[in-house]
Amino acid sequence: MKKSHFIVAVLFCMTILSGCVDRKVIDDVNIATGIGIDKSGNQFLGSIMIPVFKPDKSFGNFTFVSKGNVIRDLVSEMQKKASQPIVSGSLDIALFGEDVAREGLIKTLDVFLRDPSVGARVQLAVVDGKAVDIFKGRYGDRGNSQYLTQLLEHNMNQQNLPITNLHRFLANFYKRGQDPYLPMLKKSNHNLVTITGLALFKDEKVVDILHENKMFYFKLLVDNHILGVVKVKEAHGESTVKSIGLKKKMRLIRRDPYTFSIKIKLKGDLTEHQERMLKEGEIRKVEKQLAKQIARECKMLIEDFQRKGIDPVGFGHFAKSRTRSFDFKKWNTEYKNAKFKVSADVHLIGHGVVE
Amino acid sequence: MNKEGRGVMIQGPVQERLQISPFMAAYVIISMQIGIGVLGFQRIIAKDAGTDAWISVIGAGLTIHIIVWIMYKICETVNGDVLDANVYLFGKIIGNSINTLFIFYYTVTCAAVLGGLFEIIRTWMFQSLSSFWFAAVYLLLGIYIVYGGFRTVAGISFFGLVIPFYLLFSFGFALQYGDFTNLLPLFDHSFIQLVKSGYHMSLSYLGYGILLFFYPFIKKPEQSKKFVHIGLLATTFIYAALAVITFAYFPLGLLEKSIWATLEMWKIVRLPILERFEYLGIANWALILLPNIALSLWVASRVTKRIFHISQKKSVIFIALACLIIVVLISTRERLNVLFDYTALVGFALAYVYTPLLYFSLLIKKKVKAK
């Protein structure tokens, strides 16, 4: 008897208490999928992109825009304009105007970090121009945010763009001895957005832009897997190589001055060759040429970073992981005198279905 | 019914139909060890020993084996639980006064666990959740489990571990983004720093002390020893693995900011059918914490029954009410932290100071009596 009373009481509680907390019905909220931050005078110009699901199953986009001094302020300004609450649980992409990125991103990203409803896989990118302009375009048929995230993700997984997202960015920022980097986007017309390169940061500020044609070598240095495409030019004409495997070995050879050696072992397929026929031994020549090219370009990149005082490859972090009681204050000066040896080894294992 | 003339015993031995199998003892202990602490211990242990703290996790885990060995010895010596030991050692009045403190300790532990769970749900899921109603319903469930007797409580411990076990796989997503060079160089911290971090770690491990109370409920306690020690190793392994994954996933600067590092690692999980994995994880955590609540309520009410001869069914209601009041009173994170700190401190003292002292006093008293 007593037990049944108890069960009745519990069931009663379950019925009346289930409506006690705030509910968010998916049809009755504005799901923010993209957020853009620009500068407008001294204030921030924020834009939030919301997909509009039309009855005929097609997508539209709507963008809320507002001005404010802090990011949360922007959002509450936008809530005033929205008929349904804007929620951030499904945020896919965050874009920053170049002027904002040059002044620092961490304060903005703190909002994302603090908000438990924002995931760590949010894609970040710096925009050449204004972020709000990108949102105002109309790309693809799956909605703008899908287009933008897929644009970035497929380039990261199968092309030359190094892997980044909110977590990667924050991890690189907070990791001592490494600087973060983000992809750089540009709106080329009303229906297309292009990746134009990489924004390189010093601490939280953009200091340099890496051109898109160097991204392959940059990805070789920072990522562990690469499926990128690279052009090789040698006596017989141009060819392209698609890499399919990467083995990288970084070593700290000496400490005074710090000398690093990087050995890159690349496996790839020849995907295009200008000459009709691939002569005997020619593939070896392409391999050698590409190896030389990789070693040269990577070394140039590293020395360029060194001159600018940025460290996106994470040599500081690497040196720290090999040295007990590492002193980061000294490292800043040591980095300028550091020496780098880059060697590459390319192995082309296939050249398509023709001779 | 009370006195059987066996001198030491306050009450008769527990009937066999109320006892649990030896291997179940391991589940009871693991489920009590894994609670609120798992969600955020990484930041605290990393304060002293940085990324070397995983060594402290293993070290602290190994010290527990000694404490648990002592606990078994205590219970074997008096052939009962710690209440018997206290009465045997200090006589009825002083012994039972000490025993009364356990009621307070486990009531407050129960409230701290519940408060912690509420805090997490409030931060991550429902900002406007009322602590009173949430705690009331949860405690009602706890009372219901205690009404089923210790076998039910042990059964909940079993399910509270086995059902949410799949959550461990979710940390594989964090591995993908982990950078294990974060952990290098190994042993970059002094021994003192490692010990300090080991001390903080030992607070997360607390809960195995419950053995002192449910020992009489184990069928063939001798056989349960190996299961309990394997269980302790499993807990150590889980904590160590989580620490290593966390240190690979978060650089130290970011870890310092993460109050619930374990929860934050779920932010990287993305499943086609589930946008935010935290919601599933936290809902499951309510199940992981259920044994904590049920066991704390059970111990507190059991001690009350043994000392004041009040039926457990009545006392558990009063204890749950006390918990409810505490949970409603600790409405802010600062107060919750104070509560956590004090319960952890008391728990540490009970495990590492009180238990060995009790054992040595017992040994001496036995020798004196034998003469």
Interface residues (C-beta under 8 A of the other chain):
Chain A: F6 A9 V10 C13 L17 C20 V21 D22 G89 S90 L113 P116 S117 V118 G119 A120 R121 H167 R168 L170 A171 F173 Y174 K175 R176 H317 F318 K320 S321 R322 T323 R324 S325
Chain B: T123 W124 F126 Q127 S128 L129 S130 W133 V137 L140 L141 Y144 Y147 Y177 D179 T181 N182 L184 P185 F187 D188 Y249 F250 P251 L252 G253 L254 K257 E264 K267 I268 R270 E275 R276 E278
